[in-house]
Amino acid sequence: MTSLYNLFYPHSICIVGASSKQKSIGYELLNSIKRYGFTGEVFPVNPKVDVILDYKCYENIKEITKTIDLGIIVVPKAFAEDSIDDLISNGIKSIILITAGFRETGVEGELAEKRIIEKIKKSGARLVGPNCMGVINTFSDIKLNATFVAEKPATGHTAFLSQSGAIGAAVLNSLRESGIKFGHFISVGNKADISENDLLRFWNNDDRINTLTFYLESFSNGESFINNFIENNINKPVIILKAGKSASGIKAATSHTGALASSDKVVNAVLEQFGIIRANDLNELFNTAKGFENYPIPRGNRIAIVTNAGGPSILAVDKLEEGNLVLAELSPETIKRLKEIVHPEGSCTNPVDLLPGGNAEQFKSVNKLLLEDDNVDGVVSIFVEPVMVSPFELVEGINSIKSGKPLMQVVMPLPEFWEKYRQESVFNYPIFRNPEDPVEVLSNMLFYSDSKVKKERLRPDKTIPKKYNCGYLSQQETDVLLNEYNIPNIPSLLVTPEELIKITELSFPVCLKGISPNVIHKSELNGVKLNISTFEELLKSANEIERNFSFKGFTVEKFLIQPFLKVKHELLVGGFRDPSFGPIVMFGSGGKYVEILNDTSMKSAYLSENDIEDLISTTKVGQIIKGVRGDKGVNLNIIKSLVKNSARMILNNKEILEFDLNPLIVTDDNIMITADARIKWGRS
Amino acid sequence: MTSLYNLFYPHSICIVGASSKQKSIGYELLNSIKRYGFTGEVFPVNPKVDVILDYKCYENIKEITKTIDLGIIVVPKAFAEDSIDDLISNGIKSIILITAGFRETGVEGELAEKRIIEKIKKSGARLVGPNCMGVINTFSDIKLNATFVAEKPATGHTAFLSQSGAIGAAVLNSLRESGIKFGHFISVGNKADISENDLLRFWNNDDRINTLTFYLESFSNGESFINNFIENNINKPVIILKAGKSASGIKAATSHTGALASSDKVVNAVLEQFGIIRANDLNELFNTAKGFENYPIPRGNRIAIVTNAGGPSILAVDKLEEGNLVLAELSPETIKRLKEIVHPEGSCTNPVDLLPGGNAEQFKSVNKLLLEDDNVDGVVSIFVEPVMVSPFELVEGINSIKSGKPLMQVVMPLPEFWEKYRQESVFNYPIFRNPEDPVEVLSNMLFYSDSKVKKERLRPDKTIPKKYNCGYLSQQETDVLLNEYNIPNIPSLLVTPEELIKITELSFPVCLKGISPNVIHKSELNGVKLNISTFEELLKSANEIERNFSFKGFTVEKFLIQPFLKVKHELLVGGFRDPSFGPIVMFGSGGKYVEILNDTSMKSAYLSENDIEDLISTTKVGQIIKGVRGDKGVNLNIIKSLVKNSARMILNNKEILEFDLNPLIVTDDNIMITADARIKWGRS
């Protein structure tokens, strides 16, 4: 961890490529370091200059005799590899390579990046970047702003990692307006070595950091990221803005950092499963961080709103439902006491409306009352500046209330307010600009606290690896594997067309399917015949299937004969190995309309009992099979153990790339059985 | 229209209740009028004062001998009715009643409001309010700010109506920061007389207004609002922020203005159907208005992005798909020319990345090239301020480009930029703060232009009104009505239990349903038996149904016998009369899982041919019945005419409160027939 520690807490740094030319990165970075008042020693390296910004300059690294905790490289690309060599041979273990022009620019750059990483790994050093914009530590014992944005960030206890330097720069540019405060900032660029996985663990163990925020365009290794949550090792809120959502977004993300982005559905499912907050935009990311940084987490979802104006409170209320929050029912005692304060034409139920005449004293008293009500878990106070009441004293009065519950303020004032508040506020709590903002924040905080309960989860069992050929497993291999995991599979008879003719014994009714290794969707070729009751019909059906296949240029290799079941519902249980997050399981509506119905949910196969329940109940078919309007439902425990066993199967067999039990039939008698199973085997 | 015209274009106004007391509404309103430089005459009325703010004050209205175009009342509630009388008897036809304390406060206030409206109607005057905050006209020949927010709004061609005074005040408070410009603003409060319906028509006919924006908590009469669109009378973009979305939001909306809010699903469906843009928050509302005010409407959905930074462009791209936009494929010629400008390590495909070194000249040239590409319908230019390039000149350079296509800018600068831009920009185009913003705006503009095509729509036919008893129609009445509208209904035999026993002829298989006026969901009581093949089975089934009913305390009054059909799909066609928007039709998945499947779409029954297609194809079952994977689909024209006839039925019969064809069965042979129909009759 020392290498990571020295990124944020160095006592001495060298800047290779420091420059005396204003507006160059080599100059501006040094300027930021100086302006912000770094408490350690600074060693600029530049063979052509003696002094930059009052710092003595060194011709090369060897000249520096003191120990250097952190090396920052800002030289042109052509000199980057040499600089790396120099730093390594001087025993420097923490390196930030700001220089761009590597993997993100094509094959040549990628090779250079690989060479650098080999050197780094060999030396035992750690590297941030390349193609990044540096690091910030705002704590007073360090005061390091090693970026080229010369702002002076205020100290907070949020850590912020940005995969994009530009997003980092945009956030830093806006600090004076946005009031965002953080402890650590790091721009990780191409993540050739150090990634979000390292910082997640580092910050989780750094006592000064309370909240972790990430802007990511890709996960370096999603499975290893979530493994920290599977093992219940993370005990701080983690908020992620994951860009590259849409197909075209992924294209942009790829061209930008050359990283493979996971399907957005998987990202969504997995983050939710492990209690990681996913923000939709930068405002939500930092508003939520402000929430954790400044307020207690609400203990429940009952929110009270106080306002001097109807409209904005309606906008806030509108947002409650979306965030799984509700308007608190105020206790009769609270309502009674509110009536002593609130104007008779105002409202004493939630949202409490003080009308435009509501003054500082009333706002303060009402907020206090609401916080004291046992039916209330959090309060949002909304103030639109009218002519008769000035906002500053009112806002500060509310800020002065102490409570174990969150109390967040929205103010919609004349522009002068903001500067006055920044300059003169004693409390300096965040003020939200939109009525919807605190609702979003409270909802995110509650989501976090609801999901941070430690959970027992499925893990891979110790098993003997199986050896199958790559590709889809044969019917027999599939049967054996499903049987091992107690997944009920329909009995089936696999015969060649020649053998079919000779069958003499069969318990009807059956169904018949044509099999060819090249045909996946049998029903598209009319390759399935149901409810066959006689031998005569069987032969006729076989002929028809053969005709249908040959019409499309295929040949029936084998026929599959299975009992015909009376289908009540068709389900799907499936799974796949995500390139980033590893084994994923799915549950939902099955059958041939599966794509159109689009009624499936998915989760990482590292399932908890709760996860299994969620997986089922968040689908429509999951609600239907529980029994609706006189239907006798399916035994839910059977479905749960089926999902669980499927998850165990893909966890234990790392070679399963995909599997698909579709349809998994629920019969008229509520018996569940797989009618068609496919398993794809290979190396991931 | 003169009464409405004089709200915005008066040459003389009186303020009843003008006051010399600072911070009072009667003072601040006059102060706003004076500060903003109203070009007409001002007559304050206050019996106790001679002069306020240099205006001569009048003891009462009769004293004023000149014609008064607009009367504004700000007296305490107790004097409001007298003031109305005074204005009316002086022949004033345009009145704004700012005073609050009416319908929004309870029964007494409601009665006072009703008395006022009676007087207004009798006199032929028109009234804004009560409980509102006034009116603004920014055009230089009028310059009227008759609100109590003393800001000086800049002139634009957007009109803004706010049902909430506070939302109006919040928007006015923020004008200097937000850069919102408008021509007219009006706060309509309780909408006792003048509502959005009046303003919609007025602004549509006012040549100075190009874009209409509304903040609404309820529609005063939704059917009359949309009637303007049905008749193709509106030819300007209309953007609505409709609050009161959630169940609890509606509660807040109701307590606030005492108005009934329509179900949010209906609002969504209807606004979309008639090409009205629904904004999700105030930012989207005004960003979209800025779009229409400053840029040409994109002619297609292919967007090009130019940036100096990967991250923000990915956030923009992420938003494209959601807005039905795509990343433009640049032409080879454009790419070739881009290569001459863009840094070799940047990107010449879309999004074009100039890297942090991208300067003013490059940005300008690239934006021009992209606009000239025939494959591009609109351009978003994103600039994150780096140390080496200052933003102002770069932004102005881009502003100077002339094109018939929209070119929108996102800038993420140091805070100093904003003030400089406000002060010094020659062009003063809007600058968006978030990469997602212009994408949202372009998407809204395109939605508007796609849907503003004039459409033929269904209208009520002239028919002889039918007389039925209120409540659910009988089986026979239902049959007759469905038959009249060519809606295929399953043949059925309705018999008493006694008659059932005597049946001798029947073509099996049939199904049997128990009927009791008190039982709506038959299947919950096991009141339906399917696939009955013999008389013996029929009697047995009837006995069972009677047992099941009596078990739950019901009696079978009659039995319904219908042919048993082999069901392939179950659909639902239905409709209801919305309290605000009138007749609505629905299409979607039917059967007993209808609530869980939640796969229905709805539209106003004033359908165009396109609407009918949309209604079907936006549901999952609508896609399925078209034929999937080897299925032969249903004839789409049959479904369309079925939906159309259902719409005609509810349009022509104003007494149909609800109707429900569920299930509408598609048989194995793709025949469609209603298996169960219910029609509720009454006065709406």
Interface residues (C-beta under 8 A of the other chain):
Chain A: K23 S24 I25 E28 A100 G101 E104 T105 G109 F148 V149 A150 E151 S162 Q163 S164 G165 A166 I167 A169 A170 N173 S174 R176 E177 Y215 E217 A243 G244 K245 S246 A247 S248 G249 K251 A252 A253 S255 H256 T257 D281 L282 N283 T307 N308 A309 G310 G311 P312 S313 I314 L315 V317 D318 L320 E321 E322 V326 L327 P344 E345 S347 T349 P351 D353 L355 P356 V384 E385 P386 V387 M388 M412 P413 L414 P415 N434 E436 H521 S523 E524 L525 N526 K592 Y593 I596 L597 N598 K620 Q623 I624 V628 R629 G630
Chain B: K23 S24 I25 E28 A100 G101 E104 T105 G109 F148 V149 A150 E151 S162 Q163 S164 G165 A166 I167 A169 A170 N173 S174 R176 E177 Y215 E217 A243 G244 K245 S246 A247 S248 G249 K251 A252 A253 S255 H256 T257 D281 L282 N283 T307 N308 A309 G310 G311 P312 S313 I314 L315 V317 D318 L320 E321 E322 V326 L327 P344 E345 S347 T349 P351 D353 L355 P356 V384 E385 P386 V387 M388 M412 P413 L414 P415 N434 E436 H521 S523 E524 L525 N526 K592 Y593 I596 L597 N598 K620 Q623 I624 V628 R629 G630
